[in-house]
Amino acid sequence: MLRYGFIAAGNIIRAMHRGAEMNKDYNPAEIGIYDINEEVRKDYAARGYATFDNMKDLIDNSEMLVLGVTPKVVGFIIDELAANIRPEQVMLTVVTGVEQAWYEEKLGKGHKVVICMPNMSSQVGEGAFAVSRSEACTDEDVDNVCAILRSCGLVEEIPDGMMAEILPFNGSAPGFFYHIANLMVKEAEELGLNPETAVRLFAETMKGSAEMILSSDISLKDLEKALRLPGGATVTALEKIESMGFDAIYHEFVKVSVEHCRELGNQK
């Protein structure tokens, strides 16, 4: 019996596996993969994973399941999934925007589903996963099914029904950071700097700043305050972009991200 069975293995699932493969305790031979794309199955098989050409065999041979399809696809496969999933089988799902009420309707009351909002940083072993559980899930169920997430990142449990709200803070956040990084490269070139040098400095600064947030006992407000020295270049630049509406722009990033996540969930 395989530990996990993955139903579909697209970009976000591939990122999780790539990050998990960096962990010495991770064993691909414990993982089953079902994907309609034969080339995807061949790629996973070459890396030591067990592969299946149908969903039923994968489900029958897996202790736990991971559902990795898109919101458009989940509606097409849910009946087959419901017909084959075992009552005690815990399922982790990364389908964007689909909440517990829908899984309960389709899989039946007492379903064991853990919803996950992942992000692409898992590819380098630095993922940030938000999860929420159905009522039937025990602490042990959540701990067991989230083990694969912990092998490639941080896991935080949030209340049921809040996945759309959490999206801007982990799922969409890499896009925000990459966009800023691209802007920094453009500015570096216009200033006559080597863009590769500039982006390395910027990326390492982001990494170090994140570590300060996670490991320091200094509050976020105080971390920022320490850089807002009166008359300094940093505070002057911050005050300039604030006056141009930067804070309002970020508010829109969050708002639109949440709204679109809910829309995606309605595509099933």
C-alpha positions in Angstrom: 0.0 0.0 0.0 1.4 3.4 -1.1 1.4 6.2 1.5 0.0 8.9 -0.9 -1.9 8.7 -4.2 -1.8 11.9 -6.3 -4.8 12.5 -8.6 -3.2 14.7 -11.3 0.3 16.1 -11.1 0.4 19.5 -12.7 2.6 22.5 -11.9 1.8 23.0 -8.2 2.0 19.3 -7.5 5.3 19.0 -9.4 6.7 21.9 -7.4 5.8 20.1 -4.2 7.5 16.9 -5.3 10.6 18.8 -6.5 10.9 20.4 -3.1 10.2 17.2 -1.2 12.8 15.4 -3.2 15.4 17.7 -1.5 14.5 16.1 1.8 16.6 13.0 2.6 13.7 11.3 4.3 11.4 11.6 1.3 10.8 8.3 -0.6 9.2 8.6 -4.1 8.5 4.8 -4.0 5.9 5.6 -1.4 4.0 7.9 -3.7 1.5 7.0 -6.5 0.7 9.2 -9.4 -2.3 9.2 -11.7 -2.4 11.7 -14.5 -4.2 11.6 -17.9 -1.0 12.7 -19.6 1.2 9.7 -20.4 4.3 11.9 -20.6 3.8 13.1 -17.1 3.4 9.6 -15.9 6.6 8.5 -17.7 8.5 11.4 -16.1 7.4 10.4 -12.6 8.1 6.8 -13.2 11.7 7.6 -14.3 12.1 9.4 -10.9 11.0 6.4 -8.9 7.3 7.1 -8.4 4.6 4.5 -8.8 2.3 5.5 -11.7 -1.2 4.5 -12.6 -3.3 4.9 -15.8 -6.6 5.0 -14.0 -7.9 6.7 -10.9 -9.5 3.6 -9.3 -6.3 1.6 -9.1 -4.5 4.6 -7.6 -7.2 5.1 -4.9 -7.3 1.4 -4.1 -3.6 1.2 -3.6 -3.1 4.4 -1.5 -3.5 5.1 2.2 -4.1 8.8 1.6 -5.0 10.9 -1.4 -4.0 14.3 -2.8 -6.3 15.9 -5.3 -4.4 18.2 -7.6 -6.8 19.0 -10.5 -8.1 22.5 -11.5 -11.5 23.9 -10.4 -12.8 23.2 -14.0 -11.8 19.6 -13.8 -12.8 18.6 -10.3 -16.5 18.6 -11.2 -15.9 16.1 -14.0 -14.1 13.6 -11.8 -15.8 14.0 -8.4 -18.4 11.2 -9.1 -15.7 8.7 -9.9 -13.7 9.8 -6.9 -16.8 9.5 -4.6 -17.5 6.0 -5.9 -14.0 4.7 -5.0 -12.7 6.6 -2.0 -12.8 4.7 1.2 -14.6 6.3 4.2 -11.5 6.3 6.3 -9.3 7.6 3.5 -8.0 11.1 4.2 -7.8 13.4 1.2 -5.7 16.5 0.8 -6.9 18.9 -1.9 -5.2 21.8 -3.5 -8.2 22.7 -5.8 -8.5 26.5 -5.7 -11.6 28.0 -4.3 -13.6 24.8 -3.5 -14.7 24.7 0.1 -15.8 21.9 2.5 -19.5 22.2 1.9 -19.1 21.1 -1.7 -16.9 18.1 -0.8 -19.5 17.1 1.8 -22.3 17.3 -0.8 -20.3 15.2 -3.3 -18.5 12.7 -1.0 -21.0 12.5 1.8 -21.2 13.6 5.4 -18.3 12.4 7.5 -15.8 12.9 4.6 -12.2 13.4 5.7 -10.9 16.2 3.6 -8.0 18.7 4.3 -8.1 21.7 2.0 -4.7 23.2 1.2 -3.6 26.5 -0.3 -0.1 25.9 -1.6 2.5 28.1 -3.3 5.2 27.6 -5.8 8.0 28.2 -3.3 7.6 24.6 -2.3 9.8 23.8 -5.3 12.9 24.9 -3.4 11.8 23.4 -0.1 10.4 26.7 1.2 6.7 26.3 0.6 4.0 28.0 2.7 0.9 25.9 3.1 -2.4 27.0 4.7 -4.7 24.1 5.5 -8.2 23.6 6.9 -10.0 20.4 8.0 -13.4 18.9 7.7 -15.2 18.1 11.0 -14.5 14.4 10.6 -10.7 14.8 10.5 -8.8 14.1 13.7 -5.5 15.8 14.7 -3.8 12.5 13.7 -5.5 12.6 10.2 -4.3 16.2 9.6 -0.8 15.4 10.9 -0.4 12.4 8.7 -1.8 13.9 5.5 0.3 17.1 5.9 3.6 15.3 6.4 4.3 15.6 2.7 3.7 19.4 3.0 6.1 19.7 5.9 8.8 17.9 3.8 8.9 21.0 1.6 7.7 23.9 3.7 5.8 25.5 6.5 2.2 24.4 7.3 -0.3 26.6 9.1 -3.9 25.5 9.9 -6.6 28.1 9.4 -10.4 28.1 10.1 -12.6 26.3 7.6 -14.0 28.6 4.9 -11.1 31.0 4.8 -9.1 29.7 1.9 -10.0 32.6 -0.4 -9.0 35.1 2.2 -5.6 33.4 2.8 -4.7 33.3 -1.0 -3.0 36.7 -1.2 -0.7 35.9 1.7 0.8 32.7 0.4 -0.8 31.5 -2.9 -0.6 34.8 -4.8 2.3 36.4 -2.8 5.1 34.9 -5.0 3.6 36.6 -8.0 3.7 39.9 -6.1 7.4 39.4 -5.1 8.4 38.3 -8.6 6.8 41.4 -10.1 8.7 43.7 -7.7 11.9 41.8 -8.5 11.3 42.4 -12.3 10.8 46.1 -11.6 14.0 46.1 -9.6 15.9 44.6 -12.5 14.5 47.2 -14.9 15.5 50.0 -12.5 19.0 48.6 -12.1 19.5 48.6 -15.9 18.3 52.2 -16.2 20.8 53.1 -13.4 23.6 51.4 -15.3 24.0 48.6 -12.7 24.6 45.0 -13.5 21.0 43.5 -13.3 22.2 40.1 -12.2 24.1 41.6 -9.3 21.2 43.8 -8.4 18.7 41.0 -8.4 21.0 38.7 -6.3 21.3 41.5 -3.7 17.5 42.2 -3.8 16.6 38.5 -3.6 19.0 37.9 -0.7 17.6 41.0 1.0 14.0 39.6 0.6 15.2 36.3 2.0 16.9 38.0 5.0 14.0 40.2 5.7 11.6 37.2 5.7 13.9 35.5 8.2 13.9 38.6 10.4 10.1 38.5 10.4 10.0 34.8 11.3 12.8 34.6 13.8 13.0 38.0 15.4 11.0 38.9 18.5 10.7 42.5 17.2 7.2 43.5 15.9 6.6 44.2 12.3 5.9 47.8 13.1 9.2 48.2 15.0 11.2 46.5 12.2 9.8 49.0 9.8 10.2 51.9 12.2 13.9 51.1 12.6 14.4 51.9 8.9 12.3 55.0 8.9 15.2 57.3 10.1 14.2 61.0 9.8 15.6 62.4 6.6 16.9 59.1 5.5 16.7 57.7 1.9 14.5 54.8 2.9 11.9 56.8 4.8 11.8 59.4 2.0 11.3 56.7 -0.6 8.6 55.0 1.4 6.7 58.3 2.1 6.9 59.0 -1.7 5.2 55.8 -2.8 2.7 56.0 0.1 1.7 59.4 -1.2 1.3 57.9 -4.7 -1.2 55.3 -3.4 1.0 52.2 -2.9 -0.9 51.1 0.1 -4.2 51.3 -1.7 -2.7 49.4 -4.7 -1.7 46.5 -2.4 -5.2 46.6 -0.9 -6.6 46.0 -4.4 -4.1 43.2 -4.9 -5.5 41.4 -1.9 -9.1 42.2 -2.7 -9.0 41.1 -6.3 -7.0 37.9 -5.4 -9.7 36.9 -2.9 -12.6 37.7 -5.3 -11.1 35.7 -8.1 -10.4 32.8 -5.9 -14.1 32.6 -5.1 -14.9 32.9 -8.8 -12.6 30.0 -9.6 -14.3 27.8 -7.0 -17.6 28.4 -8.9 -16.2 27.0 -12.1 -16.6 23.3 -11.0 
